């Protein structure tokens, strides 16, 4: 006699078999939603530029030595750099007059190759060392050039400090955004619309560029000017911001 459990199992298997053997009917595909192409879209751009005095002065001092012994050349460079570094650090002040070492290099000088092996021949050594002085206090930095006697001025440059650049970029970006909004409003009304809604926008800063670029100053300054300050005058930099994007004109 089959038990009640056996009868239930047989009934369940019959139902499952019928479901498996039933033909599968594909579901009808949903119609694709039509793409909505926005209308009354206008692409436009605006920019703003401002000029500001460069407040960051950089002076690079350097010297070179050469000789037949690498250790001796290196010692001479180190002594010259240490003397200049000691003098420069006397007036160091964060943000106003900062001091750091620059490139320090020692390279072999080659002569004619050996006759048999054709291998290069080292005839001596040439080295160079740099000291970088930079900051906002241009008067103190310029005065320092008359007190450093073991290194010569290699190059001078000016730029905007990070704080000044960030402030100027924020101001010029605000001007460019205001011009973008004014253009969008005027263009919408010229086409007969009441206003506009902003779709996308990009704001980019073009950085800084000298208004009147000057060549690098006083490469290898004469030591006859050792007791004199370097005359410097702050130039100007142009900072530009660009705004571009698209708006949808509205009734």
N, C-alpha and C positions, 0 to 999 in steps of 0.2 A: 504494500500500500504506500503510495507516495505521500510524504508528509506535506503539511501546509507550506513549509519553507521551500520544498522542492517545487511545488506548484507555482509559487510566487516567482522563483528563479526562472522557470520555463516561460512564464508570461512576460517577464522583463526581457528575456532574450528575443522573444518573438517581436516585441515592439521595437527593439533596437535594430533587428534585422530588417524590418520593414522600412525603418527610417533610412538605413544605409542604402538599401536597394532603390529607394525612391529617386527619380530623376531630379538633378539640380537645375533650378530655374535661375538664370542670371537676373540680377536686379537692374532695372532700367537706369541708364546713366543720367545723372543730373545735368540739366542744360547749363553751359558755361555762363557765368555772370558777365554781362557786357561791361567792357572797360570804360570807365568814365574819364574822358579827356577834359581836363580843366580848360576853361576859356578865359580870355581877357587877362592873359599873363604878360607881364612886361619885365624884361631883364635890364638892369641899369647898374651904374657904379658911380662912386664919388670918391674924392680924395682931398686931403688937406696936408699942408706942409708948413712947418714953422722953423725958424732959425734961432739957435741958442748958442751962447758962448761956451766953448769947450773948457771944462774945469778940471781936467785930469792931465797932468804933465808927466811924461816919461823920458828919462835921460839914461842912456846906456853908455857906460864907461867900459873901455877894453884896453888890453895891452897884449903884446906878443913878444916871445923870446925864442931864440934859436941857439943851438950849440951841438957839440959832438956827443955829449953825455945826456941821456934822457932824464936821469935822476936830477942832474944839475938844472936842467931847463925847468923841470917840474917844481923844484924848490924855489927858483926865481919867480915863477908865476905865482906860487902860493904866498910867498912873502909880499909881493906887490898887491895881491888881492886882499890879504889880511890887513895890511896897512890902510888901504882904502876903505875896507869894511869897518874898521875900528873908527875911522874919522866920520863915516857916514852915519853910524849908529848913534853918535852923540846927539843928533837932532831928530832921531826917529820918533814918530808919533803916529799911531794907527789912523789911517784915512788922510792924514796930512802929509806925512813924509815917511814912506815905507821903503825898506831896503831888502834886497834879495840878491843872491848870486845868480849869474846867468850861465852861459856856456863855458865849459872848461874842457879844452881839447889838447891832446899831445899826439903828433903824427910823425912818422919817419920821413926823412928826405932821402930820395933815392938818386943814385948816380948811374953811371954806365954799367951795364950788366957784365958779369964775369965772362972772360973769353971762352972758357971751355964749357961750363955748365949753363951759361946764359941766364944764371940766376941774378935777380936784382941785388944791388949793393946799397946798403944803408950808409950814407955819408954823414948824416946828422939828424937832428930832431928839431921840429918846429911846434911851438905850442901857443895857445892863446887863452885868455881868461876874461870874463865879463862881470860887471857889477851893474845892477839895475836899481835906479832910484826913481820913485814915482809917488804921486799924491796930488792933493788939491793945493797945498801951500807952494805955489810956484816961486814966490820970493825966496823961501828957505831953500828950495831945491836949487834954484839958480845960484844962490850964494854958496852952496856946497861945492859947486863946480870949481870955485877958486881955491878950495882947501884940499881937494884930492889931487895929489901930485904924482902918484905912482901909476895912475891910469889916465888915459886920454878920452875925450868925448868921441864916441863913435857915431851916435845918432840921437836925434831928439824927435819926439812925436807928441801930439796932443789928441785928446778924445773926450768923450763925455763919461763921467763917473756913472756907475750903475744906478745910483739913487737919482741923479739928474736925468738919466736916460729914461728910467721908468716913469718919472713924473711927466716928462715931456711927451712920452708915448701915450700916456693916459689922456693928456690934454688934447693932443692932435687927433687921437682916435675919436674923442667926443665931438670935435669939430667935423670930422669926416662923416660920422653917423648923423649929425644934424643936417648936413648937406644932402645925404642920401634920403632922409625923410622928406626934406623940402622938395627934392626932385620928384620923389614918388607922388607926393601930394599934388604938385603942379601938373605932372604928366597925367594923372588920373582925371583931373578937372579939364584938362585940354581935350581929352577923349570923351568928355561928357559924362563922367562918372562922379559919384558923390565922394568917394574915398577909396581906400585900398586896405587890404590885409597882407601882412608880411608872410611870405612862404618860406624863403630861405635867405640866409645872409652870411657872409664871411668878412671878417675884419682882420687885416694883415698890416703889420708895421714893416716899413722898408728900411728900418735901421737908421744909421746916420751916415752922412757924407759931407766932407769938407766943402764949405761954400766957395772958398778961394784956396785950393790946395797949394801948399808950399813944399818945396823940395826938402829932403832931409838936411839938417843943419850941421855944420862944423864937423865933418868927418876928420878925425885926427887933429883936434885943436892944438894950436901951438902952446907950448909950455911957457912962452913969454907972457901969456895971459893967466898964469897960474894964480895970481892974487886978485883977479877980477871976476866978478859975477857974470854969468852968461845972460845977456839981454834976451828976454822972452816976452812975447805978446800973445794973449789968448786969441785964437781964431774962432770962427763960427762953424757950426755944423747944422745941416738941414735934416730934419726928421720928418718922414712922410708916413701917413697911414692911408690905406686903401680899403674901401668898403664896397662889396659887390654882392648882388643877390637878385631875387625876383619877388615881385609883388603881384597880387591878383586884384585888379580894379573892381570895385563893387558899386552897385546902384545906391 
